[in-house]
Amino acid sequence: MMKLRLRLWLFVLWLNVKTSLQQNDPTCEFGIIHSNLFVAGLPPQNQPITAGHKLRFLCSDEYKPKGSKEIECLQTGQWNSPFPTCSE
């Protein structure tokens, strides 16, 4: 019984530390995008965008992308490149 309590206590402690560390990780904000720009790679709703996460962009047929087609969230909480736009 004592071993079970100790394991449970250690597991709860580990979860608290893990959650605390994750809350301190820098996250990138999703910017404003052009109306004809499509985004691939977004995390599920309400999930943060953390360092190393990449987004890919594509414009609709009659438009051409202006800027990087792929950007990455950096450890600083900033994107490595501005969000692209679409031009005719």
C-alpha positions, 0 to 999 in steps of 0.5 A: 500500500505504501509503495502505491502511495509513493508511486502515485505521489511521484506521478502527480509531482512529475505531472505538475513539473511537466505542466509547469515547464510547458507553460514557460515554453515560448509560443508563436502567435498566429498572425493575420493572413491574406484572404487568398492564402491557405495554411497547412500545419496548424495545431488543433484548436487551443493548442499552442504553437511551440518552437520547431513547429512549421506552417506551410502556405499556398495561394489560390490559383489566380494568385502567387505567393510573396514571401516564404512558403514555409515558416518556423516558430523559433525558441524566442517565440518569433517566426523565422520569417514574416507571414507571406501574402498573395499577389495577383 
